[in-house]
Amino acid sequence: MQGVLTGFAVIAVVIAAGYVLGLRGHLGPQGREVLTKLAFHVASPALLFTTLATADLSVVFSSRLLVTALSTAAVAGVFVAVGVVRGWGVGRTTIGALCSGYVNSGNLGIPIAVYVLGDASLVAPVLLFQLVLVTPVAVTVLDLSGGGGKGPLWRRLLTPLRNPIALGSLAGVAVAASGLRVPDPVMDPLTLIGNMSVPAVLLAFGIGLCGSTMPLRGVERRPVLLAVALKTVGQPAVAWALASGVFGLRGAQLLDVVVTSALPAAQNLYTYASTYGVGERLARDAILVSTVVSVPVLVGVAAVLG
């Protein structure tokens, strides 16, 4: 249980630091916006490139990845269906679907993989799947549902190639697939810049909490409740059913896929919502509530399957 508690403690401390910064106004009125733009346009693309450039792409073809992909598609599909029926809009529904199935595989998933699962590499399939496929698709939809969808057809088709998140992911995959080694004078500065990504996202999230109303109130209450239920209960349940019933996974492999599926919504989703100016409160509340709820869920999963 140490890994679960340690991971959440690290996140809570950095978010609290951001809250104090916002409360005292040390970064000024534009502090959150600057951190968000820094993470989205500079730090996160660098982090994605350096992570994927040295990754073992063979994990993409594992059964664990299939479980992750199918469980993510299942819960995201449920949210999209409800969003269409309720008329929540494309951008807002996209953010909600991400909050329903996009797990915190980086700053929380890695320590939990180390301390609970015993191997940090076990989170790699989830990380790769989200970085290579889910993120480019999602930000493309957000682009096209906003200003990006009003240009000529050729410009809309090239949307993924103009997005820094997608560019960082695709460039990293290309380097890994080619087998080339990026020289240290190039990789080291990118690694240093990429290390700013997670702290910037968490600090911006903490600043965003200042002056905000309590979660689960207002017009976003129902979308938040749906996203949290799908993320913390629906996705791990679907992953368990698929892993044990369809793919026949047992023991440590079963624990691996269920624990990673039970991780809360990732903090960088708030960055996407803030960058595109859509579903910001939905993302903030869903991330916050799912992080709190996932603690007993992860402890229970580790106790039952471990």
HELIX and SHEET records of a PDB file:
HELIX    1   1 GLN A    2  ARG A   24  1                                  23    
HELIX    2   2 GLY A   31  LEU A   38  1                                   8    
HELIX    3   3 ALA A   39  ALA A   43  3                                   5    
HELIX    4   4 SER A   44  ALA A   53  1                                  10    
HELIX    5   5 LEU A   57  PHE A   61  5                                   5    
HELIX    6   6 SER A   63  ARG A   86  1                                  24    
HELIX    7   7 VAL A   90  GLY A  101  1                                  12    
HELIX    8   8 GLY A  109  ILE A  112  1                                   4    
HELIX    9   9 ALA A  113  LEU A  117  3                                   5    
HELIX   10  10 ALA A  120  VAL A  123  5                                   4    
HELIX   11  11 ALA A  124  PHE A  129  1                                   6    
HELIX   12  12 GLN A  130  VAL A  134  3                                   5    
HELIX   13  13 THR A  135  SER A  145  1                                  11    
HELIX   14  14 GLY A  147  LYS A  150  5                                   4    
HELIX   15  15 LEU A  153  LEU A  157  1                                   5    
HELIX   16  16 THR A  159  ARG A  162  5                                   4    
HELIX   17  17 PRO A  164  SER A  178  1                                  15    
HELIX   18  18 ASP A  184  GLY A  194  1                                  11    
HELIX   19  19 SER A  197  LEU A  209  1                                  13    
HELIX   20  20 GLY A  218  GLU A  220  5                                   3    
HELIX   21  21 ARG A  221  ALA A  229  1                                   9    
HELIX   22  22 LEU A  230  GLY A  234  3                                   5    
HELIX   23  23 GLN A  235  ALA A  241  1                                   7    
HELIX   24  24 LEU A  242  VAL A  246  3                                   5    
HELIX   25  25 GLY A  251  SER A  261  1                                  11    
HELIX   26  26 ASN A  268  TYR A  276  1                                   9    
HELIX   27  27 GLU A  280  LEU A  305  1                                  26    
END                                                                             
